[in-house]
């Protein structure tokens, strides 16, 4: 960790090295990079003719879809909890 409070590490995503910098823990940044790598690898295995840029975009779309679905479920759970709290 540097004096600016940011963690820095190098990760490999889909065969390329990337230098990450952020306030999140090193383990969190590794987990995120691993998720992106796993998603890209999965998409590449099912679509061997796609180039890296298309694999990256499809991975981003899939991860965004996961995020929005989870956010919707979270909001629905919050609504249920608020309704239960009201009586």
Gaussian input, Z-matrix of N, CA and C with variables (Angstrom, degrees):
# hf/3-21g

backbone

0 1
 N
 C     1     B1
 C     2     B2     1     A1
 N     3     B3     2     A2     1     D1
 C     4     B4     3     A3     2     D2
 C     5     B5     4     A4     3     D3
 N     6     B6     5     A5     4     D4
 C     7     B7     6     A6     5     D5
 C     8     B8     7     A7     6     D6
 N     9     B9     8     A8     7     D7
 C    10    B10     9     A9     8     D8
 C    11    B11    10    A10     9     D9
 N    12    B12    11    A11    10    D10
 C    13    B13    12    A12    11    D11
 C    14    B14    13    A13    12    D12
 N    15    B15    14    A14    13    D13
 C    16    B16    15    A15    14    D14
 C    17    B17    16    A16    15    D15
 N    18    B18    17    A17    16    D16
 C    19    B19    18    A18    17    D17
 C    20    B20    19    A19    18    D18
 N    21    B21    20    A20    19    D19
 C    22    B22    21    A21    20    D20
 C    23    B23    22    A22    21    D21
 N    24    B24    23    A23    22    D22
 C    25    B25    24    A24    23    D23
 C    26    B26    25    A25    24    D24
 N    27    B27    26    A26    25    D25
 C    28    B28    27    A27    26    D26
 C    29    B29    28    A28    27    D27
 N    30    B30    29    A29    28    D28
 C    31    B31    30    A30    29    D29
 C    32    B32    31    A31    30    D30
 N    33    B33    32    A32    31    D31
 C    34    B34    33    A33    32    D32
 C    35    B35    34    A34    33    D33
 N    36    B36    35    A35    34    D34
 C    37    B37    36    A36    35    D35
 C    38    B38    37    A37    36    D36
 N    39    B39    38    A38    37    D37
 C    40    B40    39    A39    38    D38
 C    41    B41    40    A40    39    D39
 N    42    B42    41    A41    40    D40
 C    43    B43    42    A42    41    D41
 C    44    B44    43    A43    42    D42
 N    45    B45    44    A44    43    D43
 C    46    B46    45    A45    44    D44
 C    47    B47    46    A46    45    D45
 N    48    B48    47    A47    46    D46
 C    49    B49    48    A48    47    D47
 C    50    B50    49    A49    48    D48
 N    51    B51    50    A50    49    D49
 C    52    B52    51    A51    50    D50
 C    53    B53    52    A52    51    D51
 N    54    B54    53    A53    52    D52
 C    55    B55    54    A54    53    D53
 C    56    B56    55    A55    54    D54
 N    57    B57    56    A56    55    D55
 C    58    B58    57    A57    56    D56
 C    59    B59    58    A58    57    D57
 N    60    B60    59    A59    58    D58
 C    61    B61    60    A60    59    D59
 C    62    B62    61    A61    60    D60
 N    63    B63    62    A62    61    D61
 C    64    B64    63    A63    62    D62
 C    65    B65    64    A64    63    D63
 N    66    B66    65    A65    64    D64
 C    67    B67    66    A66    65    D65
 C    68    B68    67    A67    66    D66
 N    69    B69    68    A68    67    D67
 C    70    B70    69    A69    68    D68
 C    71    B71    70    A70    69    D69
 N    72    B72    71    A71    70    D70
 C    73    B73    72    A72    71    D71
 C    74    B74    73    A73    72    D72
 N    75    B75    74    A74    73    D73
 C    76    B76    75    A75    74    D74
 C    77    B77    76    A76    75    D75
 N    78    B78    77    A77    76    D76
 C    79    B79    78    A78    77    D77
 C    80    B80    79    A79    78    D78
 N    81    B81    80    A80    79    D79
 C    82    B82    81    A81    80    D80
 C    83    B83    82    A82    81    D81
 N    84    B84    83    A83    82    D82
 C    85    B85    84    A84    83    D83
 C    86    B86    85    A85    84    D84
 N    87    B87    86    A86    85    D85
 C    88    B88    87    A87    86    D86
 C    89    B89    88    A88    87    D87
 N    90    B90    89    A89    88    D88
 C    91    B91    90    A90    89    D89
 C    92    B92    91    A91    90    D90
 N    93    B93    92    A92    91    D91
 C    94    B94    93    A93    92    D92
 C    95    B95    94    A94    93    D93
 N    96    B96    95    A95    94    D94
 C    97    B97    96    A96    95    D95
 C    98    B98    97    A97    96    D96
 N    99    B99    98    A98    97    D97
 C   100   B100    99    A99    98    D98
 C   101   B101   100   A100    99    D99
 N   102   B102   101   A101   100   D100
 C   103   B103   102   A102   101   D101
 C   104   B104   103   A103   102   D102
 N   105   B105   104   A104   103   D103
 C   106   B106   105   A105   104   D104
 C   107   B107   106   A106   105   D105
 N   108   B108   107   A107   106   D106
 C   109   B109   108   A108   107   D107
 C   110   B110   109   A109   108   D108
 N   111   B111   110   A110   109   D109
 C   112   B112   111   A111   110   D110
 C   113   B113   112   A112   111   D111
 N   114   B114   113   A113   112   D112
 C   115   B115   114   A114   113   D113
 C   116   B116   115   A115   114   D114
 N   117   B117   116   A116   115   D115
 C   118   B118   117   A117   116   D116
 C   119   B119   118   A118   117   D117
 N   120   B120   119   A119   118   D118
 C   121   B121   120   A120   119   D119
 C   122   B122   121   A121   120   D120
 N   123   B123   122   A122   121   D121
 C   124   B124   123   A123   122   D122
 C   125   B125   124   A124   123   D123
 N   126   B126   125   A125   124   D124
 C   127   B127   126   A126   125   D125
 C   128   B128   127   A127   126   D126
 N   129   B129   128   A128   127   D127
 C   130   B130   129   A129   128   D128
 C   131   B131   130   A130   129   D129
 N   132   B132   131   A131   130   D130
 C   133   B133   132   A132   131   D131
 C   134   B134   133   A133   132   D132
 N   135   B135   134   A134   133   D133
 C   136   B136   135   A135   134   D134
 C   137   B137   136   A136   135   D135
 N   138   B138   137   A137   136   D136
 C   139   B139   138   A138   137   D137
 C   140   B140   139   A139   138   D138
 N   141   B141   140   A140   139   D139
 C   142   B142   141   A141   140   D140
 C   143   B143   142   A142   141   D141
 N   144   B144   143   A143   142   D142
 C   145   B145   144   A144   143   D143
 C   146   B146   145   A145   144   D144
 N   147   B147   146   A146   145   D145
 C   148   B148   147   A147   146   D146
 C   149   B149   148   A148   147   D147
 N   150   B150   149   A149   148   D148
 C   151   B151   150   A150   149   D149
 C   152   B152   151   A151   150   D150
 N   153   B153   152   A152   151   D151
 C   154   B154   153   A153   152   D152
 C   155   B155   154   A154   153   D153
 N   156   B156   155   A155   154   D154
 C   157   B157   156   A156   155   D155
 C   158   B158   157   A157   156   D156
 N   159   B159   158   A158   157   D157
 C   160   B160   159   A159   158   D158
 C   161   B161   160   A160   159   D159
 N   162   B162   161   A161   160   D160
 C   163   B163   162   A162   161   D161
 C   164   B164   163   A163   162   D162
 N   165   B165   164   A164   163   D163
 C   166   B166   165   A165   164   D164
 C   167   B167   166   A166   165   D165
 N   168   B168   167   A167   166   D166
 C   169   B169   168   A168   167   D167
 C   170   B170   169   A169   168   D168
 N   171   B171   170   A170   169   D169
 C   172   B172   171   A171   170   D170
 C   173   B173   172   A172   171   D171
 N   174   B174   173   A173   172   D172
 C   175   B175   174   A174   173   D173
 C   176   B176   175   A175   174   D174
 N   177   B177   176   A176   175   D175
 C   178   B178   177   A177   176   D176
 C   179   B179   178   A178   177   D177
 N   180   B180   179   A179   178   D178
 C   181   B181   180   A180   179   D179
 C   182   B182   181   A181   180   D180
 N   183   B183   182   A182   181   D181
 C   184   B184   183   A183   182   D182
 C   185   B185   184   A184   183   D183
 N   186   B186   185   A185   184   D184
 C   187   B187   186   A186   185   D185
 C   188   B188   187   A187   186   D186
 N   189   B189   188   A188   187   D187
 C   190   B190   189   A189   188   D188
 C   191   B191   190   A190   189   D189
 N   192   B192   191   A191   190   D190
 C   193   B193   192   A192   191   D191
 C   194   B194   193   A193   192   D192
 N   195   B195   194   A194   193   D193
 C   196   B196   195   A195   194   D194
 C   197   B197   196   A196   195   D195
 N   198   B198   197   A197   196   D196
 C   199   B199   198   A198   197   D197
 C   200   B200   199   A199   198   D198
 N   201   B201   200   A200   199   D199
 C   202   B202   201   A201   200   D200
 C   203   B203   202   A202   201   D201
 N   204   B204   203   A203   202   D202
 C   205   B205   204   A204   203   D203
 C   206   B206   205   A205   204   D204
 N   207   B207   206   A206   205   D205
 C   208   B208   207   A207   206   D206
 C   209   B209   208   A208   207   D207
 N   210   B210   209   A209   208   D208
 C   211   B211   210   A210   209   D209
 C   212   B212   211   A211   210   D210
 N   213   B213   212   A212   211   D211
 C   214   B214   213   A213   212   D212
 C   215   B215   214   A214   213   D213
 N   216   B216   215   A215   214   D214
 C   217   B217   216   A216   215   D215
 C   218   B218   217   A217   216   D216
 N   219   B219   218   A218   217   D217
 C   220   B220   219   A219   218   D218
 C   221   B221   220   A220   219   D219
 N   222   B222   221   A221   220   D220
 C   223   B223   222   A222   221   D221
 C   224   B224   223   A223   222   D222
 N   225   B225   224   A224   223   D223
 C   226   B226   225   A225   224   D224
 C   227   B227   226   A226   225   D225
 N   228   B228   227   A227   226   D226
 C   229   B229   228   A228   227   D227
 C   230   B230   229   A229   228   D228
 N   231   B231   230   A230   229   D229
 C   232   B232   231   A231   230   D230
 C   233   B233   232   A232   231   D231
 N   234   B234   233   A233   232   D232
 C   235   B235   234   A234   233   D233
 C   236   B236   235   A235   234   D234
 N   237   B237   236   A236   235   D235
 C   238   B238   237   A237   236   D236
 C   239   B239   238   A238   237   D237
 N   240   B240   239   A239   238   D238
 C   241   B241   240   A240   239   D239
 C   242   B242   241   A241   240   D240
 N   243   B243   242   A242   241   D241
 C   244   B244   243   A243   242   D242
 C   245   B245   244   A244   243   D243
 N   246   B246   245   A245   244   D244
 C   247   B247   246   A246   245   D245
 C   248   B248   247   A247   246   D246
 N   249   B249   248   A248   247   D247
 C   250   B250   249   A249   248   D248
 C   251   B251   250   A250   249   D249
 N   252   B252   251   A251   250   D250
 C   253   B253   252   A252   251   D251
 C   254   B254   253   A253   252   D252
 N   255   B255   254   A254   253   D253
 C   256   B256   255   A255   254   D254
 C   257   B257   256   A256   255   D255
 N   258   B258   257   A257   256   D256
 C   259   B259   258   A258   257   D257
 C   260   B260   259   A259   258   D258

   B1=1.4526
   B2=1.5145
   B3=1.3136
   B4=1.4518
   B5=1.5250
   B6=1.3387
   B7=1.4532
   B8=1.5132
   B9=1.3202
   B10=1.4629
   B11=1.5242
   B12=1.3284
   B13=1.4571
   B14=1.5124
   B15=1.3159
   B16=1.4604
   B17=1.5151
   B18=1.3267
   B19=1.4549
   B20=1.5207
   B21=1.3185
   B22=1.4597
   B23=1.5218
   B24=1.3232
   B25=1.4490
   B26=1.5097
   B27=1.3121
   B28=1.4534
   B29=1.5157
   B30=1.3255
   B31=1.4576
   B32=1.5250
   B33=1.3097
   B34=1.4560
   B35=1.5167
   B36=1.3277
   B37=1.4593
   B38=1.5181
   B39=1.3094
   B40=1.4609
   B41=1.5250
   B42=1.3468
   B43=1.4534
   B44=1.5188
   B45=1.3274
   B46=1.4628
   B47=1.5255
   B48=1.3297
   B49=1.4630
   B50=1.5261
   B51=1.3297
   B52=1.4653
   B53=1.5133
   B54=1.3027
   B55=1.4599
   B56=1.5202
   B57=1.3253
   B58=1.4597
   B59=1.5221
   B60=1.3072
   B61=1.4530
   B62=1.5215
   B63=1.3349
   B64=1.4551
   B65=1.5068
   B66=1.3049
   B67=1.4665
   B68=1.5211
   B69=1.3232
   B70=1.4693
   B71=1.5287
   B72=1.3245
   B73=1.4652
   B74=1.5218
   B75=1.3177
   B76=1.4593
   B77=1.5255
   B78=1.3198
   B79=1.4669
   B80=1.5277
   B81=1.3187
   B82=1.4656
   B83=1.5264
   B84=1.3271
   B85=1.4589
   B86=1.5250
   B87=1.3320
   B88=1.4723
   B89=1.5242
   B90=1.3345
   B91=1.4578
   B92=1.5340
   B93=1.3173
   B94=1.4661
   B95=1.5289
   B96=1.3265
   B97=1.4678
   B98=1.5250
   B99=1.3182
   B100=1.4568
   B101=1.5120
   B102=1.3260
   B103=1.4652
   B104=1.5324
   B105=1.3277
   B106=1.4655
   B107=1.5292
   B108=1.3208
   B109=1.4601
   B110=1.5321
   B111=1.3294
   B112=1.4702
   B113=1.5231
   B114=1.3251
   B115=1.4677
   B116=1.5280
   B117=1.3236
   B118=1.4652
   B119=1.5248
   B120=1.3222
   B121=1.4635
   B122=1.5260
   B123=1.3181
   B124=1.4742
   B125=1.5223
   B126=1.3158
   B127=1.4671
   B128=1.5290
   B129=1.3225
   B130=1.4683
   B131=1.5247
   B132=1.3254
   B133=1.4670
   B134=1.5228
   B135=1.3354
   B136=1.4621
   B137=1.5284
   B138=1.3313
   B139=1.4655
   B140=1.5268
   B141=1.3324
   B142=1.4693
   B143=1.5308
   B144=1.2940
   B145=1.4723
   B146=1.5234
   B147=1.3210
   B148=1.4676
   B149=1.5144
   B150=1.3421
   B151=1.4541
   B152=1.5346
   B153=1.3156
   B154=1.4636
   B155=1.5206
   B156=1.3168
   B157=1.4652
   B158=1.5291
   B159=1.3150
   B160=1.4687
   B161=1.5218
   B162=1.3286
   B163=1.4668
   B164=1.5263
   B165=1.3309
   B166=1.4623
   B167=1.5270
   B168=1.3357
   B169=1.4705
   B170=1.5183
   B171=1.3236
   B172=1.4641
   B173=1.5276
   B174=1.3026
   B175=1.4626
   B176=1.5210
   B177=1.3307
   B178=1.4645
   B179=1.5285
   B180=1.3122
   B181=1.4717
   B182=1.5288
   B183=1.3169
   B184=1.4686
   B185=1.5251
   B186=1.3210
   B187=1.4627
   B188=1.5256
   B189=1.3294
   B190=1.4635
   B191=1.5275
   B192=1.3221
   B193=1.4692
   B194=1.5246
   B195=1.3331
   B196=1.4693
   B197=1.5278
   B198=1.3248
   B199=1.4628
   B200=1.5256
   B201=1.3265
   B202=1.4662
   B203=1.5249
   B204=1.3302
   B205=1.4715
   B206=1.5299
   B207=1.3294
   B208=1.4614
   B209=1.5209
   B210=1.3255
   B211=1.4686
   B212=1.5291
   B213=1.3376
   B214=1.4545
   B215=1.5299
   B216=1.3376
   B217=1.4645
   B218=1.5259
   B219=1.3110
   B220=1.4664
   B221=1.5304
   B222=1.3279
   B223=1.4598
   B224=1.5204
   B225=1.3301
   B226=1.4667
   B227=1.5261
   B228=1.3300
   B229=1.4644
   B230=1.5215
   B231=1.3287
   B232=1.4648
   B233=1.5254
   B234=1.3172
   B235=1.4669
   B236=1.5296
   B237=1.3336
   B238=1.4630
   B239=1.5283
   B240=1.3209
   B241=1.4575
   B242=1.5204
   B243=1.3131
   B244=1.4606
   B245=1.5218
   B246=1.3458
   B247=1.4605
   B248=1.5231
   B249=1.3234
   B250=1.4637
   B251=1.5290
   B252=1.3151
   B253=1.4673
   B254=1.5214
   B255=1.3356
   B256=1.4657
   B257=1.5250
   B258=1.2938
   B259=1.4457
   B260=1.4347
   A1=108.46
   A2=116.44
   A3=122.89
   A4=109.89
   A5=116.63
   A6=121.58
   A7=114.16
   A8=118.65
   A9=121.42
   A10=112.46
   A11=117.97
   A12=121.31
   A13=114.41
   A14=117.29
   A15=120.61
   A16=110.34
   A17=114.78
   A18=121.16
   A19=108.79
   A20=115.45
   A21=121.35
   A22=108.62
   A23=115.24
   A24=118.85
   A25=109.56
   A26=115.34
   A27=122.26
   A28=107.70
   A29=115.70
   A30=121.91
   A31=108.45
   A32=115.44
   A33=120.46
   A34=108.47
   A35=114.49
   A36=120.99
   A37=107.21
   A38=115.14
   A39=123.11
   A40=111.54
   A41=114.77
   A42=121.20
   A43=116.03
   A44=116.98
   A45=121.03
   A46=109.67
   A47=115.62
   A48=121.10
   A49=109.33
   A50=115.76
   A51=122.13
   A52=108.88
   A53=116.39
   A54=122.41
   A55=107.19
   A56=116.55
   A57=121.82
   A58=109.63
   A59=115.49
   A60=122.08
   A61=107.31
   A62=116.86
   A63=118.97
   A64=111.91
   A65=115.15
   A66=121.38
   A67=112.68
   A68=117.09
   A69=120.75
   A70=108.69
   A71=115.18
   A72=119.33
   A73=109.88
   A74=115.23
   A75=121.19
   A76=109.85
   A77=117.69
   A78=119.98
   A79=110.98
   A80=117.41
   A81=120.46
   A82=110.28
   A83=116.87
   A84=119.89
   A85=110.89
   A86=117.30
   A87=120.38
   A88=110.61
   A89=116.73
   A90=121.03
   A91=110.32
   A92=117.31
   A93=121.59
   A94=110.06
   A95=116.86
   A96=120.71
   A97=110.26
   A98=117.26
   A99=121.30
   A100=111.96
   A101=116.94
   A102=120.89
   A103=110.26
   A104=116.10
   A105=120.24
   A106=109.71
   A107=116.89
   A108=120.91
   A109=110.95
   A110=116.73
   A111=120.82
   A112=111.48
   A113=116.55
   A114=120.73
   A115=110.13
   A116=116.88
   A117=119.68
   A118=110.90
   A119=116.72
   A120=120.97
   A121=110.74
   A122=116.64
   A123=121.39
   A124=110.78
   A125=116.66
   A126=120.25
   A127=110.20
   A128=117.61
   A129=121.29
   A130=111.38
   A131=117.22
   A132=120.71
   A133=111.55
   A134=116.19
   A135=119.76
   A136=112.87
   A137=116.92
   A138=121.88
   A139=109.47
   A140=117.45
   A141=120.34
   A142=115.04
   A143=118.64
   A144=120.65
   A145=113.24
   A146=117.75
   A147=119.94
   A148=111.29
   A149=115.61
   A150=119.27
   A151=109.64
   A152=115.86
   A153=121.33
   A154=112.55
   A155=117.81
   A156=120.55
   A157=110.96
   A158=117.13
   A159=120.28
   A160=110.79
   A161=116.15
   A162=120.02
   A163=110.00
   A164=116.68
   A165=121.00
   A166=111.56
   A167=116.55
   A168=119.90
   A169=110.72
   A170=117.88
   A171=120.20
   A172=111.11
   A173=117.19
   A174=120.69
   A175=110.71
   A176=116.09
   A177=120.43
   A178=110.82
   A179=116.93
   A180=121.08
   A181=110.04
   A182=117.24
   A183=120.90
   A184=111.43
   A185=117.33
   A186=120.77
   A187=110.26
   A188=117.50
   A189=120.48
   A190=110.78
   A191=116.99
   A192=121.24
   A193=110.46
   A194=116.44
   A195=120.07
   A196=110.70
   A197=115.53
   A198=120.86
   A199=111.64
   A200=117.61
   A201=120.66
   A202=112.16
   A203=117.02
   A204=119.29
   A205=110.92
   A206=115.94
   A207=119.61
   A208=111.65
   A209=116.81
   A210=120.20
   A211=110.58
   A212=116.95
   A213=120.24
   A214=110.62
   A215=117.07
   A216=120.37
   A217=111.01
   A218=116.43
   A219=121.84
   A220=110.69
   A221=116.76
   A222=120.54
   A223=111.60
   A224=117.23
   A225=120.81
   A226=110.76
   A227=116.80
   A228=120.09
   A229=111.53
   A230=116.80
   A231=119.96
   A232=110.84
   A233=116.48
   A234=121.14
   A235=110.29
   A236=116.82
   A237=120.36
   A238=111.16
   A239=116.89
   A240=120.36
   A241=111.62
   A242=117.09
   A243=120.71
   A244=110.80
   A245=116.70
   A246=120.59
   A247=110.16
   A248=117.81
   A249=121.56
   A250=111.41
   A251=116.28
   A252=120.50
   A253=111.48
   A254=117.46
   A255=121.85
   A256=111.72
   A257=115.90
   A258=117.29
   A259=115.06
   D1=140.08
   D2=-179.52
   D3=-91.77
   D4=174.54
   D5=179.81
   D6=-66.66
   D7=-12.67
   D8=-179.29
   D9=-87.02
   D10=2.53
   D11=178.39
   D12=81.08
   D13=7.43
   D14=-179.36
   D15=-102.29
   D16=143.48
   D17=173.85
   D18=-91.02
   D19=144.56
   D20=178.82
   D21=-130.89
   D22=136.71
   D23=175.13
   D24=-156.75
   D25=158.91
   D26=177.01
   D27=-104.29
   D28=132.12
   D29=179.19
   D30=-126.28
   D31=159.89
   D32=174.58
   D33=-111.59
   D34=125.36
   D35=177.58
   D36=-126.89
   D37=116.93
   D38=177.53
   D39=52.39
   D40=44.55
   D41=174.83
   D42=83.22
   D43=1.93
   D44=-179.78
   D45=-117.26
   D46=144.19
   D47=178.00
   D48=-88.19
   D49=135.37
   D50=176.96
   D51=-131.27
   D52=138.37
   D53=176.59
   D54=-96.85
   D55=117.63
   D56=179.45
   D57=-102.60
   D58=146.07
   D59=178.89
   D60=-142.08
   D61=127.78
   D62=179.50
   D63=-175.70
   D64=172.47
   D65=-179.19
   D66=-84.93
   D67=-11.71
   D68=177.56
   D69=-67.77
   D70=159.45
   D71=178.67
   D72=-65.83
   D73=155.64
   D74=177.86
   D75=-58.92
   D76=-41.35
   D77=-179.75
   D78=-64.16
   D79=-36.90
   D80=178.30
   D81=-66.70
   D82=-44.73
   D83=179.91
   D84=-63.53
   D85=-37.89
   D86=176.55
   D87=-64.75
   D88=-40.75
   D89=179.86
   D90=-63.07
   D91=-43.80
   D92=179.34
   D93=-63.51
   D94=-47.94
   D95=179.03
   D96=-60.65
   D97=-40.31
   D98=178.13
   D99=-62.85
   D100=-38.89
   D101=178.66
   D102=-64.24
   D103=-44.86
   D104=178.81
   D105=-62.32
   D106=-45.34
   D107=178.89
   D108=-60.21
   D109=-45.95
   D110=179.32
   D111=-60.30
   D112=-42.92
   D113=-178.80
   D114=-65.53
   D115=-43.74
   D116=179.35
   D117=-63.94
   D118=-41.74
   D119=178.96
   D120=-62.80
   D121=-43.15
   D122=179.14
   D123=-60.97
   D124=-46.93
   D125=-179.02
   D126=-65.76
   D127=-40.89
   D128=179.56
   D129=-63.12
   D130=-37.42
   D131=179.86
   D132=-66.02
   D133=-34.76
   D134=-179.50
   D135=-86.70
   D136=-14.45
   D137=-177.51
   D138=-137.89
   D139=70.86
   D140=-171.62
   D141=-65.42
   D142=-15.03
   D143=-178.17
   D144=-89.74
   D145=-6.57
   D146=-178.34
   D147=-77.48
   D148=144.60
   D149=175.17
   D150=-82.34
   D151=170.16
   D152=-174.35
   D153=-59.94
   D154=-39.52
   D155=-179.28
   D156=-62.37
   D157=-43.18
   D158=179.63
   D159=-68.05
   D160=-38.72
   D161=176.84
   D162=-61.36
   D163=-41.70
   D164=179.56
   D165=-64.01
   D166=-44.19
   D167=179.98
   D168=-65.72
   D169=-44.47
   D170=178.42
   D171=-63.56
   D172=-35.93
   D173=176.02
   D174=-63.89
   D175=-44.32
   D176=178.26
   D177=-61.07
   D178=-41.80
   D179=178.78
   D180=-63.63
   D181=-44.46
   D182=179.14
   D183=-63.52
   D184=-43.56
   D185=-179.99
   D186=-67.05
   D187=-39.38
   D188=176.67
   D189=-63.32
   D190=-40.16
   D191=176.99
   D192=-60.63
   D193=-45.93
   D194=177.21
   D195=-57.71
   D196=-45.25
   D197=-179.17
   D198=-60.38
   D199=-49.57
   D200=-177.91
   D201=-65.53
   D202=-36.68
   D203=176.74
   D204=-65.06
   D205=-44.13
   D206=178.64
   D207=-65.52
   D208=-38.78
   D209=178.53
   D210=-64.15
   D211=-40.52
   D212=178.34
   D213=-64.24
   D214=-43.76
   D215=177.41
   D216=-61.21
   D217=-41.78
   D218=178.84
   D219=-61.11
   D220=-46.34
   D221=179.62
   D222=-63.83
   D223=-37.64
   D224=177.38
   D225=-66.32
   D226=-39.87
   D227=176.93
   D228=-65.35
   D229=-41.02
   D230=177.10
   D231=-60.98
   D232=-42.06
   D233=179.23
   D234=-61.81
   D235=-43.54
   D236=178.17
   D237=-62.80
   D238=-42.07
   D239=178.92
   D240=-64.52
   D241=-39.01
   D242=178.55
   D243=-66.81
   D244=-39.04
   D245=177.68
   D246=-65.06
   D247=-41.50
   D248=178.17
   D249=-64.23
   D250=-37.67
   D251=-179.17
   D252=-68.16
   D253=-29.60
   D254=179.70
   D255=-75.41
   D256=-19.89
   D257=176.50
   D258=121.72

